Amino acid sequence: MRMLDASRFQDADKYADYLKTPSGRLRSELAWKNLRRFIPFNTSKRRALDVGGGTGYASVRLARMGYEVALLDGSEEMLRIAREQVGVGNVAPRISFCHGDASRLSELFDADSFDVVALAEIRDLIVRAGLEVVAEHGVRVFSDYVDLDHLADAALSQVFELESALGVRPEFATIARYIQVIALRSDASPSEVTGP
């Protein structure tokens, strides 16, 4: 069995480099695909909070859609990298950065400040923030055991599709490397949310 290198999550630069690898890109793209299904169509005057947003992958994607995004992370180094990522795009005016602990959300932001909240590993804070869980997905169900670095693009696409299909099934989500929890304000209208 292949051992997972967890050290990359402790060092912001290592983590940013990891996100450029096939495994890192797969993780980011799967998480984005899962989240994208629940993001409201009408982004006019909508605000999103990216909790534990790290290097800013989801924040940049949300800002490109027209959201005003607040990226919250507990690591100044992750925020430094996120600021650099945002600086190279045209989304900088739509993203603000906040260094802070996700357990202090209620102290950092008003309860009704955001329309969409992307959370990383903090499911219990969702209910306390008055949000409704709309989906849970497994991310990287089996791909940690595949040598993605040597796969052709067509094979990587097949891995992505199979990961997407398995990640929505509860019996596979429980064994995934990551669990992605998606929450929306409870007053968000289902008709405003995108389809699959």
C-alpha positions as CSV (number, residue, x, y, z in Angstrom):
1,M,0.0,0.0,0.0
2,R,1.3,3.5,-0.9
3,M,2.1,5.7,2.0
4,L,0.7,9.2,2.0
5,D,3.0,12.1,2.5
6,A,1.2,14.4,5.0
7,S,4.1,16.7,5.4
8,R,3.1,18.8,2.4
9,F,0.0,20.0,4.4
10,Q,2.2,21.5,7.1
11,D,4.3,23.7,4.8
12,A,2.5,26.2,2.6
13,D,5.0,26.1,-0.2
14,K,5.0,22.3,-0.3
15,Y,1.2,22.4,-0.4
16,A,1.2,24.9,-3.2
17,D,3.6,22.6,-5.2
18,Y,1.5,19.6,-4.4
19,L,-1.6,21.3,-5.9
20,K,0.3,21.5,-9.2
21,T,0.8,17.7,-9.3
22,P,-1.8,15.3,-10.9
23,S,-3.0,14.2,-7.4
24,G,-3.3,17.8,-6.3
25,R,-5.1,18.9,-9.4
26,L,-7.5,15.9,-9.1
27,R,-8.3,16.8,-5.5
28,S,-8.9,20.5,-6.4
29,E,-11.0,19.7,-9.5
30,L,-13.2,17.1,-7.7
31,A,-13.8,19.5,-4.8
32,W,-14.7,22.3,-7.2
33,K,-17.1,20.0,-9.3
34,N,-18.9,19.0,-6.1
35,L,-19.2,22.6,-4.9
36,R,-20.2,24.0,-8.3
37,R,-23.4,22.0,-8.4
38,F,-24.7,23.9,-5.4
39,I,-23.7,27.5,-6.2
40,P,-26.5,29.8,-7.1
41,F,-26.8,31.0,-10.7
42,N,-27.4,34.6,-9.9
43,T,-24.2,35.9,-8.4
44,S,-25.2,39.5,-8.4
45,K,-24.3,41.0,-5.1
46,R,-23.6,37.6,-3.6
47,R,-20.9,37.0,-1.1
48,A,-19.0,33.8,-0.4
49,L,-16.8,32.7,2.5
50,D,-14.0,30.3,1.8
51,V,-13.2,28.8,5.2
52,G,-9.8,27.2,5.4
53,G,-9.3,28.4,1.8
54,G,-5.5,27.8,1.8
55,T,-3.9,28.9,-1.4
56,G,-7.2,30.3,-2.8
57,Y,-8.2,27.8,-5.4
58,A,-12.0,27.9,-4.6
59,S,-11.8,31.7,-3.9
60,V,-10.4,32.5,-7.3
61,R,-13.0,30.2,-9.0
62,L,-15.9,31.9,-7.0
63,A,-14.5,35.4,-7.8
64,R,-14.4,34.5,-11.5
65,M,-18.1,33.7,-11.3
66,G,-18.7,37.2,-9.9
67,Y,-18.9,36.5,-6.2
68,E,-17.3,38.9,-3.6
69,V,-15.2,36.4,-1.6
70,A,-13.7,36.4,1.8
71,L,-10.9,33.9,2.2
72,L,-10.3,32.8,5.8
73,D,-7.3,30.8,6.8
74,G,-5.3,30.2,9.9
75,S,-1.9,30.2,8.1
76,E,-0.3,33.5,7.1
77,E,1.9,31.5,4.7
78,M,-1.2,30.1,2.9
79,L,-2.7,33.5,2.7
80,R,0.6,34.9,1.3
81,I,0.4,32.3,-1.5
82,A,-3.3,33.0,-2.1
83,R,-2.5,36.7,-2.4
84,E,0.1,35.9,-5.0
85,Q,-2.3,33.6,-6.9
86,V,-5.0,36.3,-6.9
87,G,-2.5,39.0,-8.0
88,V,-1.9,37.2,-11.3
89,G,-5.6,37.2,-12.2
90,N,-8.2,39.8,-12.7
91,V,-10.2,38.8,-9.6
92,A,-8.1,40.7,-7.0
93,P,-10.7,43.4,-6.3
94,R,-13.3,40.7,-5.5
95,I,-11.3,38.8,-2.9
96,S,-10.4,39.8,0.7
97,F,-8.2,37.9,3.0
98,C,-8.6,37.2,6.7
99,H,-6.1,35.5,9.0
100,G,-8.1,33.7,11.7
101,D,-9.3,30.6,13.3
102,A,-12.4,29.0,11.8
103,S,-13.7,28.2,15.3
104,R,-14.1,32.0,15.8
105,L,-16.4,32.5,12.7
106,S,-19.1,34.1,14.8
107,E,-16.6,36.7,16.2
108,L,-15.1,37.4,12.7
109,F,-18.3,37.8,10.6
110,D,-21.9,38.5,11.1
111,A,-24.2,35.5,10.8
112,D,-25.9,36.6,7.6
113,S,-22.8,38.0,5.9
114,F,-22.5,35.3,3.2
115,D,-24.7,33.5,0.7
116,V,-22.3,30.6,0.2
117,V,-19.8,29.1,2.6
118,A,-17.1,26.7,1.5
119,L,-15.8,24.8,4.5
120,A,-12.7,22.7,4.9
121,E,-13.1,20.0,7.5
122,I,-15.4,22.0,9.9
123,R,-18.8,20.3,9.6
124,D,-19.8,21.1,13.2
125,L,-19.5,24.8,12.7
126,I,-22.0,24.7,9.9
127,V,-25.0,24.1,12.1
128,R,-23.8,26.7,14.7
129,A,-23.6,29.2,11.8
130,G,-27.2,28.6,10.8
131,L,-26.4,26.9,7.6
132,E,-27.9,23.8,6.0
133,V,-25.8,20.9,4.8
134,V,-26.9,20.3,1.2
135,A,-24.3,17.6,0.2
136,E,-21.4,15.5,1.4
137,H,-18.9,14.0,-1.0
138,G,-15.9,11.9,-0.8
139,V,-12.8,13.3,-2.5
140,R,-10.1,10.9,-3.6
141,V,-11.8,7.6,-2.9
142,F,-9.2,5.4,-4.7
143,S,-6.8,7.6,-6.6
144,D,-4.2,7.8,-3.8
145,Y,-3.4,4.2,-4.8
146,V,-2.9,4.9,-8.5
147,D,0.3,6.4,-9.9
148,L,-1.3,9.5,-11.5
149,D,2.0,11.0,-12.4
150,H,2.5,8.6,-15.3
151,L,-1.1,8.5,-16.7
152,A,-2.0,10.0,-20.0
153,D,-4.6,12.7,-20.1
154,A,-7.4,10.4,-21.2
155,A,-6.7,8.0,-18.3
156,L,-6.6,11.0,-15.9
157,S,-10.0,12.0,-17.2
158,Q,-11.3,8.5,-16.6
159,V,-10.0,8.6,-13.0
160,F,-11.7,11.9,-12.5
161,E,-15.1,10.6,-13.8
162,L,-14.9,7.5,-11.6
163,E,-13.8,9.5,-8.6
164,S,-16.8,11.8,-9.2
165,A,-19.2,8.9,-9.5
166,L,-17.9,7.1,-6.4
167,G,-17.6,10.2,-4.2
168,V,-21.3,10.9,-4.2
169,R,-22.1,7.4,-2.9
170,P,-22.1,7.2,0.9
171,E,-20.5,3.8,1.1
172,F,-17.5,5.1,-0.9
173,A,-17.4,8.6,0.6
174,T,-16.7,7.2,4.0
175,I,-13.4,5.7,2.8
176,A,-12.3,8.7,0.8
177,R,-9.1,10.7,1.7
178,Y,-11.3,13.8,2.3
179,I,-14.9,14.5,3.0
180,Q,-16.3,17.7,1.5
181,V,-19.3,19.2,3.2
182,I,-21.3,21.8,1.2
183,A,-23.6,24.2,3.1
184,L,-25.8,27.0,2.0
185,R,-27.9,29.5,3.9
186,S,-31.2,27.8,4.7
187,D,-33.2,30.5,2.9
188,A,-31.4,29.9,-0.5
189,S,-34.0,29.1,-3.1
190,P,-33.5,25.7,-4.8
191,S,-34.3,27.3,-8.1
192,E,-31.3,29.6,-7.7
193,V,-28.9,26.7,-7.5
194,T,-27.2,25.2,-10.5
195,G,-27.9,21.7,-11.7
196,P,-25.3,18.9,-12.0
